[in-house]
């Protein structure tokens, strides 16, 4: 059985190339579709979410990939499956800047802390009324 504490969150953000606004929109949609095609096809990949920025802030990235893997070993193995290699080939150099964060997650501990913060926030709110 998987130990919850071994889970890894893998977040990658990109800016996408394009000669004009139309080609950038098309390329962003391609990046999103290609990564979403990996759902259910990568061993150890528990969660996959792809988001496209709609803030239009000049320092924002265009696309974010948020994934959860059952272990560090599963994340390390993610580079090798044919499906992931297919996506990398399909996207080629469409992605310009790339930023990545990987970290261990503890879902139960995080939920307990969030619940406690909400309860404390409710107390703070009542005290200020």
C-alpha positions as CSV (number, residue, x, y, z in Angstrom):
1,X,0.0,0.0,0.0
2,X,1.1,3.5,-0.8
3,X,2.2,5.7,2.1
4,X,0.5,9.1,1.9
5,X,3.7,10.9,3.0
6,X,5.5,9.6,-0.1
7,X,3.3,11.5,-2.6
8,X,4.9,14.1,-4.7
9,X,3.4,17.2,-6.2
10,X,5.0,18.2,-9.5
11,X,4.1,21.6,-10.9
12,X,5.5,23.0,-14.2
13,X,4.7,26.4,-15.7
14,X,5.5,27.5,-19.3
15,X,5.4,30.4,-21.5
16,X,4.4,29.4,-25.1
17,X,5.9,30.7,-28.3
18,X,3.9,32.2,-31.2
19,X,4.5,34.7,-34.0
20,X,1.2,36.4,-33.3
21,X,-1.8,36.3,-30.8
22,X,-3.6,33.7,-33.0
23,X,-0.7,31.3,-33.1
24,X,0.0,31.7,-29.4
25,X,-3.6,30.8,-28.6
26,X,-3.4,27.8,-30.9
27,X,-0.1,26.7,-29.3
28,X,-1.4,27.1,-25.7
29,X,-4.4,24.9,-26.6
30,X,-2.1,22.3,-28.1
31,X,0.1,22.2,-24.9
32,X,-3.1,21.8,-22.8
33,X,-4.6,19.1,-25.0
34,X,-1.3,17.1,-25.2
35,X,-0.7,17.1,-21.5
36,X,-4.4,16.2,-20.8
37,X,-4.0,13.2,-23.1
38,X,-1.7,11.7,-20.5
39,X,-4.5,11.1,-18.0
40,X,-4.7,7.4,-17.1
41,X,-1.7,6.5,-19.2
42,X,1.3,7.2,-16.8
43,X,2.0,4.6,-14.0
44,X,2.0,6.3,-10.6
45,X,0.3,9.5,-11.9
46,X,-2.6,10.1,-9.5
47,X,-3.8,13.5,-10.5
48,X,-3.3,15.7,-13.6
49,X,-4.6,19.2,-14.1
50,X,-3.7,21.7,-16.8
51,X,-4.6,25.4,-16.4
52,X,-4.3,28.3,-18.9
53,X,-3.7,31.7,-17.5
54,X,-6.5,34.2,-18.0
55,X,-5.0,37.1,-15.9
56,X,-3.0,38.5,-18.8
57,X,-0.6,39.9,-16.3
58,X,2.8,40.5,-18.1
59,X,4.8,38.3,-15.7
60,X,2.3,35.4,-15.7
61,X,3.1,32.1,-17.3
62,X,0.8,30.9,-20.1
63,X,0.2,27.3,-18.9
64,X,0.5,25.3,-15.7
65,X,0.7,21.6,-15.2
66,X,-0.2,20.4,-11.7
67,X,0.3,16.7,-11.1
68,X,0.5,14.3,-8.1
69,X,2.6,11.2,-8.2
70,X,2.4,8.3,-5.8
71,X,6.1,8.5,-5.0
72,X,9.4,10.1,-6.0
73,X,10.2,7.0,-7.9
74,X,7.0,7.4,-10.0
75,X,7.9,11.0,-10.7
76,X,11.4,10.0,-11.8
77,X,9.9,7.2,-14.0
78,X,7.5,9.8,-15.6
79,X,10.3,10.9,-18.0
80,X,10.5,7.5,-19.7
81,X,7.0,6.3,-20.7
82,X,6.3,6.4,-24.5
83,X,3.2,8.6,-23.9
84,X,5.2,11.3,-22.2
85,X,7.9,11.1,-24.8
86,X,5.2,11.5,-27.5
87,X,3.9,14.7,-25.9
88,X,7.4,16.1,-25.6
89,X,8.0,15.4,-29.3
90,X,4.6,16.8,-30.3
91,X,5.3,20.1,-28.5
92,X,8.9,20.4,-29.7
93,X,10.0,23.9,-28.9
94,X,6.6,25.5,-28.5
95,X,7.4,26.1,-24.8
96,X,9.9,28.9,-24.2
97,X,10.3,29.6,-20.5
98,X,9.9,26.7,-18.0
99,X,9.6,26.8,-14.3
100,X,9.2,23.7,-12.0
101,X,8.5,22.9,-8.4
102,X,8.4,19.4,-6.9
103,X,7.6,18.8,-3.3
104,X,6.4,16.0,-0.9
105,X,2.7,16.3,0.1
106,X,0.9,15.2,3.2
107,X,-2.8,15.5,2.3
108,X,-4.1,14.6,5.8
109,X,-1.8,17.0,7.6
110,X,-2.5,19.8,5.1
111,X,-6.3,19.4,5.5
112,X,-6.0,19.4,9.3
113,X,-4.0,22.6,9.2
114,X,-6.4,24.3,6.8
115,X,-9.4,23.3,9.0
116,X,-7.6,24.8,12.0
117,X,-6.8,28.0,10.1
118,X,-10.4,28.4,9.0
119,X,-11.6,27.8,12.6
120,X,-9.0,30.4,13.9
121,X,-10.1,32.8,11.2
122,X,-13.7,32.4,12.3
123,X,-12.7,33.2,15.9
124,X,-10.7,36.3,14.7
125,X,-13.7,37.4,12.7
126,X,-16.1,37.1,15.6
127,X,-13.7,38.9,18.0
128,X,-13.5,41.9,15.7
129,X,-17.2,42.4,15.4
